[in-house]
Amino acid sequence: MKYIKLIYLSVFCGIISILSFFNIVYSYYLNLYLNLNTYIYTFLISIFFASIFYLSKNYDHKKTTIYEKILTILFGYFLLPVLIAIPFYFSIYNLTFINSYFEAVSGFTSTGFTIFDNINHIDQSLILWRSASQWVGGLYFLFSIILLIDIFDNSFKKSLTNFISFNKAEILKQSLKIFFLYSFITLGIFIILNIFDVRMFNSLNLAMTIISSGGFLPSNNLSHILINDSQIIITSILMLSSFFSIFLIYNLIFTKNHNLNFFNEDIHLLFYLLILLCFFFIFFNSDNNFSKLFLSLTSSVSNIGFSLENDLPNLSFVFLLIVIIGGSFFSTSSGIRFLKIYSLFKYSINEILSYSRPKNIYINKHLFSKEFFQLNEIYKYFLTVVIFIITLLFLTFLLTLNGIEFENSFKLSILTLMNTVNSSIYGFTSFSFNDLNFFTKYYLIFFMIIGRLEVLTLLIISKKFLFKN
């Protein structure tokens, strides 16, 4: 445990204990006693680990290295789902440990794959626990970005701060700001859904799913929850809260004297979204039911993944491409990230044109930024894409070896690495994760976690432990 920052894990063990306490209160209030003991076990065990980690925290006053931060976050992605898996394992549904852990990791990484074949047969307290696992996982992901802020490019860092690096005080300040923003946005989504007459229980679960870019639903089908066009449209708009930066609304209201450069990424994302909306509205709105298409589009750009029904089966590959591109750097969405793809594309086009028209001058910078692309940043973006392709092909190969047909293996690999739930818009809805063999579930668990980590962090760890010099 020498390289693990135990105080960081202690905080999240404490949050899990608070969420389990809420489930205990909720179960008592609604007389849901079937799985009550499981939340009591979780509360006691998570409190125990929170206390142990806090009392055993590192007292070394030297600056924490980037390797220690990465190992702490990686260790947390494996450990914290063990606590989240307790209510699944000790529930009345006789789940094996691997199934319980699979469900917990799927929730904590905000992926949304589930081993439950019929959500309507699960009691409400466990449905709420599934949604809470996504909520705490989304918060963990945002905190991990703060902890690893030093490894990111300046263009991304400036969407959050003007600091080159964070000390402990600044990490605490930004983490508290994230926690309150994340909580208030969740509350806001919950209130808005209630205003539009979505059932309160469904609103609560959807709020935790949307803010975390998760994929768990409180029902078998989204059409059982959203029953009219106004509910569909408002839910679609709310899903964009995990597409744009979590700081966007805060910066618009409370931050002064910032030019367009400060909102550089969000402005690019807005133009990207508007282009997609126009494209889909003009070419794929033949049935005049744009509300369902709008929901599928916003669900894909935010890496949530759920949909109502798929009237456009030929567009599944397009939606998968949108999932791969992803959203904002500082949001709970996954993907390679739009600004990285855009930067790499623009730089590549300019390089090609510079050879064909060498007398012209081509400027490598974003539309709303004064800073030029740095060559080392372009190399990182290119390396990210290459590693994604290699990882995608490797996981596809593993899944194919385990008896899943190639097309499904390819789609499942994309959704796993992008932490997006399988649904009809990807032509991949009737798939039972419960029937997968032991090894396949462990493959998916590992790659769900890999998908949640920045690829650059894995390269840094490899360099540290594989190349000593």
C-alpha positions as CSV (number, residue, x, y, z in Angstrom):
1,M,0.0,0.0,0.0
2,K,3.1,2.2,-0.1
3,Y,2.0,3.9,-3.4
4,I,-1.7,4.2,-2.5
5,K,-3.1,7.4,-1.1
6,L,-5.4,6.0,1.5
7,I,-7.1,9.3,2.4
8,Y,-8.6,9.4,-1.1
9,L,-10.1,5.9,-0.8
10,S,-11.3,6.7,2.7
11,V,-13.4,9.6,1.3
12,F,-15.2,7.4,-1.2
13,C,-15.7,4.5,1.3
14,G,-17.4,7.2,3.4
15,I,-19.6,8.3,0.6
16,I,-20.6,4.6,-0.1
17,S,-21.5,4.3,3.6
18,I,-23.7,7.4,3.4
19,L,-25.5,6.1,0.3
20,S,-26.1,2.7,2.0
21,F,-27.5,4.6,5.0
22,F,-29.9,6.4,2.7
23,N,-31.0,3.0,1.4
24,I,-31.6,1.7,4.9
25,V,-33.8,4.7,5.7
26,Y,-35.6,4.3,2.3
27,S,-36.2,0.6,2.9
28,Y,-37.6,1.3,6.4
29,Y,-39.8,4.1,5.1
30,L,-41.4,2.0,2.4
31,N,-41.4,-1.3,4.3
32,L,-38.9,-2.9,1.9
33,Y,-37.3,-5.5,4.2
34,L,-36.3,-8.1,1.6
35,N,-32.7,-6.8,1.2
36,L,-32.5,-4.5,4.2
37,N,-29.7,-6.5,5.9
38,T,-27.5,-6.2,2.8
39,Y,-27.4,-2.4,3.2
40,I,-26.6,-2.7,6.9
41,Y,-23.7,-5.0,6.0
42,T,-22.5,-2.5,3.4
43,F,-22.8,0.4,5.8
44,L,-20.8,-1.3,8.5
45,I,-18.1,-2.6,6.1
46,S,-17.7,0.7,4.2
47,I,-17.5,2.6,7.5
48,F,-14.8,0.1,8.7
49,F,-12.7,0.6,5.5
50,A,-13.2,4.4,5.6
51,S,-11.9,4.4,9.2
52,I,-9.0,2.0,8.5
53,F,-7.9,4.0,5.4
54,Y,-8.1,7.3,7.3
55,L,-6.2,6.1,10.3
56,S,-3.6,4.5,8.1
57,K,-3.2,7.5,5.8
58,N,0.3,8.4,4.6
59,Y,2.0,10.9,6.8
60,D,4.8,11.5,4.3
61,H,4.9,15.3,3.6
62,K,6.7,14.9,0.3
63,K,4.8,15.8,-2.8
64,T,2.7,12.9,-4.1
65,T,4.1,11.7,-7.4
66,I,2.0,11.2,-10.5
67,Y,2.6,7.4,-10.3
68,E,1.1,7.3,-6.8
69,K,-2.0,9.2,-7.9
70,I,-2.5,6.9,-10.9
71,L,-2.1,3.7,-8.8
72,T,-4.5,5.1,-6.2
73,I,-7.2,5.7,-8.8
74,L,-6.7,2.4,-10.5
75,F,-6.8,0.6,-7.1
76,G,-10.0,2.4,-6.2
77,Y,-11.7,1.2,-9.5
78,F,-11.1,-2.4,-8.4
79,L,-11.7,-2.0,-4.6
80,L,-14.8,0.3,-4.3
81,P,-17.0,-2.0,-6.6
82,V,-16.3,-4.8,-4.1
83,L,-18.2,-2.7,-1.5
84,I,-20.9,-1.8,-4.0
85,A,-21.3,-5.5,-4.9
86,I,-22.3,-6.5,-1.3
87,P,-26.0,-5.7,-1.7
88,F,-26.1,-7.7,-4.9
89,Y,-24.3,-10.7,-3.5
90,F,-26.3,-10.9,-0.3
91,S,-29.6,-10.1,-1.9
92,I,-32.5,-12.6,-2.3
93,Y,-31.7,-13.0,-6.0
94,N,-28.9,-15.6,-5.5
95,L,-26.3,-13.8,-7.5
96,T,-22.8,-15.3,-7.7
97,F,-19.8,-13.1,-6.7
98,I,-18.7,-12.6,-10.3
99,N,-22.2,-11.5,-11.3
100,S,-22.4,-9.2,-8.3
101,Y,-19.0,-7.7,-9.0
102,F,-19.8,-7.4,-12.7
103,E,-23.0,-5.4,-11.9
104,A,-21.0,-3.2,-9.4
105,V,-18.2,-2.4,-11.9
106,S,-20.7,-1.7,-14.6
107,G,-22.4,0.8,-12.4
108,F,-19.3,2.4,-10.9
109,T,-17.8,2.9,-14.4
110,S,-21.1,4.3,-15.6
111,T,-21.3,1.6,-18.4
112,G,-24.8,0.2,-17.7
113,F,-24.3,-3.5,-18.7
114,T,-26.6,-5.6,-16.4
115,I,-26.8,-9.3,-15.5
116,F,-30.5,-8.8,-14.6
117,D,-32.8,-10.0,-17.3
118,N,-35.9,-8.4,-15.8
119,I,-35.5,-5.1,-13.9
120,N,-39.2,-5.0,-13.1
121,H,-38.7,-8.0,-10.8
122,I,-36.1,-6.3,-8.6
123,D,-37.2,-4.5,-5.5
124,Q,-37.1,-0.7,-5.5
125,S,-34.3,-0.4,-2.9
126,L,-31.9,-2.5,-5.1
127,I,-32.8,-0.5,-8.2
128,L,-32.0,2.7,-6.3
129,W,-28.7,1.1,-5.2
130,R,-27.8,0.4,-8.8
131,S,-28.4,4.0,-9.7
132,A,-26.4,5.2,-6.7
133,S,-23.4,3.1,-7.8
134,Q,-23.4,5.1,-11.1
135,W,-23.7,8.4,-9.2
136,V,-20.7,7.7,-6.9
137,G,-18.8,6.3,-9.9
138,G,-19.3,9.5,-11.9
139,L,-18.1,11.6,-8.9
140,Y,-15.1,9.4,-8.6
141,F,-14.2,9.9,-12.2
142,L,-14.4,13.7,-11.9
143,F,-12.3,13.7,-8.8
144,S,-9.7,11.5,-10.6
145,I,-9.4,14.2,-13.3
146,I,-8.6,16.7,-10.6
147,L,-6.1,14.4,-9.0
148,L,-4.4,13.8,-12.4
149,I,-4.6,17.4,-13.7
150,D,-0.9,17.6,-14.2
151,I,-0.8,15.0,-17.0
152,F,-3.4,16.8,-19.2
153,D,-2.7,19.2,-21.9
154,N,-2.8,23.0,-21.3
155,S,-5.8,23.4,-23.7
156,F,-7.8,21.0,-21.6
157,K,-6.6,22.3,-18.2
158,K,-7.6,25.9,-19.1
159,S,-11.3,24.8,-19.3
160,L,-11.0,24.4,-15.5
161,T,-8.3,26.6,-14.2
162,N,-5.4,28.9,-14.9
163,F,-3.1,27.0,-12.6
164,I,-0.3,25.0,-14.2
165,S,-0.4,22.5,-11.4
166,F,-2.5,21.9,-8.2
167,N,-1.2,21.8,-4.7
168,K,-3.2,20.0,-2.0
169,A,-5.2,23.1,-1.0
170,E,-6.2,23.7,-4.6
171,I,-7.2,20.0,-5.1
172,L,-9.4,20.2,-2.1
173,K,-11.0,23.4,-3.2
174,Q,-11.7,22.1,-6.7
175,S,-13.0,18.8,-5.4
176,L,-15.5,20.5,-3.1
177,K,-16.6,22.6,-6.0
178,I,-17.2,19.5,-8.1
179,F,-19.1,17.8,-5.3
180,F,-21.5,20.6,-4.8
181,L,-22.0,21.2,-8.5
182,Y,-22.5,17.5,-9.2
183,S,-25.0,17.3,-6.3
184,F,-26.9,20.4,-7.3
185,I,-27.1,19.4,-11.0
186,T,-28.4,16.0,-9.9
187,L,-31.0,17.7,-7.7
188,G,-31.9,20.1,-10.6
189,I,-32.4,17.2,-13.0
190,F,-34.6,15.4,-10.4
191,I,-36.8,18.5,-9.9
192,I,-37.2,19.2,-13.7
193,L,-38.2,15.6,-14.4
194,N,-40.8,15.8,-11.6
195,I,-42.1,19.0,-13.1
196,F,-42.7,17.2,-16.4
197,D,-44.7,14.5,-14.5
198,V,-42.1,11.7,-14.6
199,R,-42.8,9.5,-11.6
200,M,-40.7,10.5,-8.5
201,F,-39.0,7.2,-8.1
202,N,-38.1,7.1,-11.8
203,S,-37.0,10.8,-11.7
204,L,-34.6,10.1,-8.9
205,N,-33.0,7.1,-10.7
206,L,-32.8,8.9,-14.0
207,A,-31.2,12.0,-12.3
208,M,-28.4,9.8,-11.0
209,T,-28.0,8.0,-14.3
210,I,-28.0,11.2,-16.5
211,I,-25.5,13.1,-14.4
212,S,-23.1,10.2,-14.3
213,S,-23.5,9.3,-18.0
214,G,-24.6,5.9,-16.8
215,G,-26.9,3.3,-18.4
216,F,-29.0,1.8,-15.7
217,L,-32.7,2.2,-15.9
218,P,-35.3,1.7,-13.2
219,S,-37.5,-0.3,-15.7
220,N,-37.0,-2.7,-18.5
221,N,-37.8,-0.1,-21.1
222,L,-37.4,3.6,-21.3
223,S,-40.8,3.9,-23.0
224,H,-42.4,2.8,-19.7
225,I,-40.9,5.9,-18.1
226,L,-41.2,8.6,-20.8
227,I,-44.7,8.4,-22.1
228,N,-45.1,11.7,-24.0
229,D,-43.1,13.9,-26.3
230,S,-42.5,16.6,-23.7
231,Q,-40.9,14.1,-21.3
232,I,-38.8,12.7,-24.2
233,I,-37.5,16.1,-25.3
234,I,-36.7,17.4,-21.7
235,T,-34.9,14.2,-20.9
236,S,-32.9,14.5,-24.1
237,I,-31.9,18.1,-23.2
238,L,-31.0,17.0,-19.6
239,M,-28.7,14.3,-21.0
240,L,-26.5,17.1,-22.4
241,S,-25.5,17.9,-18.8
242,S,-23.0,15.0,-19.1
243,F,-21.9,16.1,-22.6
244,F,-20.7,19.6,-21.7
245,S,-18.3,20.5,-19.0
246,I,-19.7,20.3,-15.5
247,F,-18.3,23.8,-14.9
248,L,-20.1,25.4,-17.8
249,I,-23.2,26.7,-16.0
250,Y,-21.1,27.7,-13.0
251,N,-18.6,29.6,-15.2
252,L,-21.4,31.3,-17.1
253,I,-23.1,32.6,-14.0
254,F,-20.3,33.2,-11.5
255,T,-17.1,33.8,-13.5
256,K,-16.3,37.2,-14.8
257,N,-13.8,38.7,-17.2
258,H,-13.3,35.5,-19.2
259,N,-13.1,35.6,-23.0
260,L,-14.2,33.0,-25.5
261,N,-10.9,31.2,-25.0
262,F,-12.1,30.1,-21.6
263,F,-15.2,28.4,-23.1
264,N,-13.2,27.0,-26.0
265,E,-14.2,23.4,-25.7
266,D,-17.8,23.9,-24.9
267,I,-18.3,26.2,-27.9
268,H,-16.8,23.6,-30.2
269,L,-19.1,21.0,-28.6
270,L,-22.1,23.3,-29.2
271,F,-21.2,23.7,-32.9
272,Y,-20.6,19.9,-33.2
273,L,-24.0,19.2,-31.6
274,L,-25.8,21.7,-33.8
275,I,-24.3,20.2,-37.0
276,L,-25.4,16.8,-35.9
277,L,-28.9,18.0,-35.1
278,C,-29.2,19.7,-38.5
279,F,-27.9,16.7,-40.3
280,F,-30.2,14.2,-38.6
281,F,-33.2,16.5,-38.9
282,I,-32.8,17.0,-42.6
283,F,-31.9,13.5,-43.7
284,F,-33.4,11.1,-41.2
285,N,-36.7,12.7,-40.0
286,S,-38.9,11.1,-42.7
287,D,-41.4,9.8,-40.1
288,N,-41.7,13.3,-38.5
289,N,-40.9,11.9,-35.1
290,F,-37.8,13.8,-34.3
291,S,-38.2,13.6,-30.5
292,K,-37.1,9.9,-30.5
293,L,-34.3,10.6,-32.9
294,F,-33.2,13.6,-30.7
295,L,-33.1,11.4,-27.6
296,S,-31.0,8.7,-29.4
297,L,-28.6,11.4,-30.6
298,T,-28.1,13.2,-27.3
299,S,-27.9,9.8,-25.5
300,S,-25.0,8.8,-27.9
301,V,-23.1,12.1,-27.7
302,S,-23.2,11.9,-23.9
303,N,-22.2,8.2,-23.9
304,I,-25.3,7.2,-21.9
305,G,-26.7,4.9,-24.6
306,F,-30.3,4.2,-23.9
307,S,-33.1,4.8,-26.4
308,L,-36.8,4.3,-26.9
309,E,-36.9,2.2,-30.1
310,N,-34.8,1.9,-33.1
311,D,-36.6,3.0,-36.3
312,L,-33.2,3.5,-38.1
313,P,-31.3,0.2,-37.9
314,N,-29.0,1.3,-40.7
315,L,-27.7,4.1,-38.6
316,S,-26.2,1.9,-35.8
317,F,-22.7,2.4,-37.1
318,V,-23.2,6.2,-37.2
319,F,-24.3,6.2,-33.6
320,L,-21.3,4.1,-32.6
321,L,-19.0,6.6,-34.3
322,I,-20.7,9.4,-32.2
323,V,-20.1,7.3,-29.1
324,I,-16.4,6.9,-29.9
325,I,-16.0,10.7,-30.4
326,G,-17.5,11.4,-26.9
327,G,-18.0,14.8,-25.2
328,S,-16.2,17.2,-23.0
329,F,-12.9,16.7,-21.2
330,F,-14.4,17.7,-17.9
331,S,-17.7,15.8,-17.9
332,T,-18.7,12.3,-17.0
333,S,-19.0,11.2,-20.7
334,S,-16.4,8.9,-22.2
335,G,-15.1,8.6,-25.7
336,I,-11.8,9.8,-27.2
337,R,-13.1,13.4,-26.7
338,F,-14.3,15.7,-29.4
339,L,-11.6,18.3,-29.1
340,K,-8.8,15.7,-29.5
341,I,-10.4,14.4,-32.7
342,Y,-11.0,17.9,-34.0
343,S,-7.4,19.0,-33.2
344,L,-5.9,15.9,-34.8
345,F,-8.1,16.3,-37.9
346,K,-7.3,20.0,-38.4
347,Y,-3.6,19.5,-37.9
348,S,-3.5,16.6,-40.3
349,I,-5.4,18.5,-43.0
350,N,-3.1,21.5,-42.6
351,E,0.0,19.3,-42.9
352,I,-1.4,17.8,-46.1
353,L,-2.2,21.2,-47.6
354,S,1.2,22.6,-46.6
355,Y,2.8,20.1,-49.0
356,S,0.4,20.8,-51.9
357,R,0.4,24.6,-51.4
358,P,3.7,25.4,-49.6
359,K,3.4,29.1,-50.1
360,N,0.3,29.4,-48.0
361,I,0.3,29.7,-44.3
362,Y,-1.9,27.3,-42.2
363,I,-2.6,28.1,-38.7
364,N,-2.9,25.2,-36.2
365,K,-5.2,26.5,-33.5
366,H,-8.8,26.2,-32.4
367,L,-11.3,28.7,-33.7
368,F,-11.9,30.4,-30.3
369,S,-8.5,30.1,-28.9
370,K,-5.3,32.2,-29.1
371,E,-3.0,29.2,-28.4
372,F,-1.5,27.1,-31.2
373,F,-1.4,23.3,-31.2
374,Q,1.7,22.0,-29.6
375,L,3.3,19.2,-31.5
376,N,3.7,17.0,-28.4
377,E,0.0,17.3,-27.8
378,I,-0.8,16.2,-31.4
379,Y,1.5,13.2,-30.8
380,K,-0.5,12.3,-27.7
381,Y,-3.8,12.6,-29.5
382,F,-2.6,10.4,-32.3
383,L,-1.2,7.8,-29.8
384,T,-4.6,7.8,-28.0
385,V,-6.4,6.9,-31.3
386,V,-3.8,4.2,-32.1
387,I,-4.0,2.6,-28.7
388,F,-7.8,2.7,-28.8
389,I,-7.8,0.9,-32.2
390,I,-5.4,-1.7,-30.9
391,T,-7.4,-2.2,-27.7
392,L,-10.6,-2.4,-29.6
393,L,-9.3,-5.1,-31.9
394,F,-7.7,-7.0,-29.1
395,L,-11.0,-7.1,-27.0
396,T,-13.0,-8.0,-30.2
397,F,-10.6,-10.9,-30.7
398,L,-11.0,-12.1,-27.1
399,L,-14.8,-11.9,-27.3
400,T,-14.8,-13.7,-30.6
401,L,-12.7,-16.5,-29.1
402,N,-15.3,-16.9,-26.4
403,G,-18.1,-17.7,-28.8
404,I,-19.6,-14.3,-29.5
405,E,-20.1,-13.6,-33.2
406,F,-17.8,-11.0,-34.7
407,E,-20.3,-8.2,-35.3
408,N,-21.6,-8.4,-31.8
409,S,-18.0,-8.7,-30.4
410,F,-17.0,-5.5,-32.3
411,K,-20.0,-3.5,-31.1
412,L,-19.7,-4.8,-27.5
413,S,-16.0,-3.9,-27.5
414,I,-16.8,-0.3,-28.6
415,L,-19.5,0.1,-26.0
416,T,-17.3,-1.4,-23.3
417,L,-14.3,0.8,-23.9
418,M,-16.6,3.9,-24.3
419,N,-18.6,2.9,-21.1
420,T,-21.9,3.1,-23.0
421,V,-24.9,0.8,-22.4
422,N,-26.1,-1.6,-25.2
423,S,-29.4,-0.6,-26.7
424,S,-31.4,-0.9,-29.9
425,I,-29.8,2.2,-31.6
426,Y,-26.6,0.2,-31.8
427,G,-28.4,-2.9,-33.1
428,F,-27.3,-4.7,-29.9
429,T,-30.2,-4.9,-27.5
430,S,-31.1,-8.6,-27.1
431,F,-27.9,-9.7,-25.3
432,S,-27.7,-11.5,-22.0
433,F,-24.6,-10.7,-19.9
434,N,-25.8,-13.2,-17.3
435,D,-25.2,-16.1,-19.8
436,L,-21.6,-15.1,-20.5
437,N,-18.9,-17.4,-19.2
438,F,-16.6,-16.7,-16.3
439,F,-13.7,-15.5,-18.3
440,T,-15.7,-13.2,-20.6
441,K,-17.2,-11.4,-17.6
442,Y,-13.7,-10.7,-16.2
443,Y,-12.5,-9.5,-19.6
444,L,-15.4,-7.0,-19.7
445,I,-14.8,-5.9,-16.1
446,F,-11.2,-5.2,-16.8
447,F,-11.9,-3.3,-20.0
448,M,-14.7,-1.3,-18.5
449,I,-12.2,0.0,-16.0
450,I,-9.6,0.6,-18.8
451,G,-12.2,2.5,-20.7
452,R,-12.8,4.8,-17.7
453,L,-9.1,5.6,-17.3
454,E,-7.3,8.1,-19.5
455,V,-5.0,6.0,-21.8
456,L,-2.1,8.3,-21.0
457,T,-2.2,7.2,-17.4
458,L,-1.6,3.6,-18.5
459,L,1.4,4.6,-20.6
460,I,2.9,6.5,-17.7
461,I,2.5,3.5,-15.4
462,S,4.0,1.2,-18.1
463,K,7.0,3.6,-18.4
464,K,7.5,3.6,-14.6
465,F,7.5,-0.2,-14.0
466,L,8.5,-1.7,-17.3
467,F,11.2,0.8,-18.3
468,K,13.2,1.6,-15.2
469,N,15.6,3.9,-16.9
